[in-house]
């Protein structure tokens, strides 16, 4: 695994760490732009994978410009190669980061569903996975989500957050996406330990 520093990687440096950034349909999806930008500035190659619902909150073009890479929005984006793109992304990943992760996404990951590009990459990826949940507090504390989170942790998935505060739905409580800087720092920590 290549080492990561706080300075951008130059052309003379070794291969950049490869982060697959999954973005799901949460109001916090707009913060994925900052995550992609900060990881890129820290010397990572960032490949964004968006669910259909994420595209309701932020455009693929925004994330493409900030990551400097094409954005995957479908299993059928693979038009330029015989090699399935989602498998290539899974194979090349040094870290699979999902931020924000919705209750729906957590459930699908725990059950091993692969009905979209994000789910298919998750099943094929053997790199460490870091999840930053964002949802209503009642959803986060629901027994189903608690069970799915436990299952994912048992499989070695790491979580960061959620944090407490004012939620987009107007409730006060747990469920907010962890601060971007903390997510990026945790991602870098995982990259440096692998």
N, C-alpha and C positions, 0 to 999 in steps of 0.2 A: 504494500500500500504506500502510495506516495505520501511524503510528509506535507503538512500544511502549516503555513505561517500567517502572520498578520499582513504580510506584504503580497501584492499581486505576483503571480507566477509569470516569468518572462519566457520568451521563445527558447532560451538556452536551458531552462529548467526542465526537469523530468515531467512526465505525464501529469496533467492536472487531476485532482480528485474529482470523481464523477458523482454528482448528486442528482437523483431523480426526485423532483419536487411534485408531489401530488396535491392538487388543489380541488376541493370539493365545494358543494353548494351551500356555503354559510355566508352570512353577511360579512364575516371577517375575511372573505376571499380576497378583498382588495389589499389586505396586508401581505399577501403572497408576493405582491410586486416588490415590496421592501425586502422580503426574505430572499427572493431571487437576485435582486440587485446587490445586497450585502454579501451573499455567498459568492457571487461573481467577482466582486471587488476583493474578496479574500482569497482569490485564486482557484475557485472551484469552477468546473464545467457544469452548468445547471441545465437539465432537460426537464421541462415542465410537462406534466400530464394533467389534463383537466377533465372533470366529469361534465356531462351536459348541464347539470344544475349549476356548476361553477360559472359557466358562461353566461348565466343570468346576472351575475354580479361583477364580473371583470372580463375584458376581452382577451382572446388569445394573443392579439397583436401587442398589447401592453406587455405581456409576459415574454413574448418573443423578442421584443426590443431590449428588455432589461436583462434577459438571460443570454441574448445573442445566439439563440438556438431556435430551431423550429419547435413549435408546441404541438404535442400529440393530444388530439381531442376525440379520437375514435380508433378502434381496432383496424379500421379500413383506411387509415392515413398512409399506408405502406404502398405507395405507387411507384417508387423509384428503385426498388431492389427486390430480389427474390426472397431475401431473408426477412422473416416477420419482424417488423420494427419493435413490437412490444417485447419480443424475446431478446433482441439486441440491447434494448434499454436495460432489461433485467440483468443480462450478462455483464454489461459494462459498469453497472452501478457499484459504487463504493459505499453509498448510503441511499436508502429510500426514505425520504422525509415526506410526511403527509401533513400539510398545514394550510388551512384548517381541515380538520377531520370531523365530519358530521356524525350523528347517531346512526344514520343509514349506512355510512361508509364503515364505521366500526363493526356494525352488525354483519355486513357483507364480508369484511375481512375475516372475522371470527368464523364465519360459516364456509369460507373458501369459495365464495361466489366470484365468477369471472365474467360477468355480463357486460363489462366495458373495459377499456384499455387499462385503467387504474387497477381493477381487480385482477386482470390477466397478468400484469406486471408483478403484482404482489405475490401471486402464486408461483411465478417463475423466478423471482428474485431471491438470491441467497445472501445478499448483503444485509448488514444491520438495518433495522427499521426503527424510525423515530416518528411518533405520532403526537401532534399537538391538537387536542380536541377543542371544539368550539360549538356550543349548543346551549339551549335553555337548561337551567339548573335542574328542573324537574326531569328532563330527559336524561341528563348526566347521572342522576341518582336513581333512575329507574332500575329495578332488578335485572331487566334484560340487558341493559347497557353495562351495568356492573358485572354481570356474568360474562359478557363478551370481552370486556376489558381484562378481566381475570384470565380468560382463555388466551388472549393475545400476549399478556405478560408471561404466562407459563410457556409460551412459544419463543420467548426471548425478545419480544417487542418492547421498546422503551417508550415511555410517555413523558411529556412535559406539559404540565397544566392539566386542566384549565385553572384559571385564577378566579378570585371573587371580585365582584364589582357590579356596576350598572350594566345590565345586558341590553342588547338591541330591542328586545321585546318589552322593555320597560321594567322588568323585574330586577331586583337587587339580589345577588347571590353568586354561587359558583357557576362557571360556564364560559367565561370570557377566554378568548385566545390568549395564551401566554405572551408577554411582550416579545416583539420581534428580536430584539437584541439577545434575549435569553434563549430563544429558539436557535438563533444562529450560533451562539456560543456552545450550546449543547451539541449541535450538529458538528461543529469543529472539534469538540472534545471526542466525539465518537470516531470521526475520521482519523484523528491523531492516535487513537488507541488501537486501530485495526491494522 
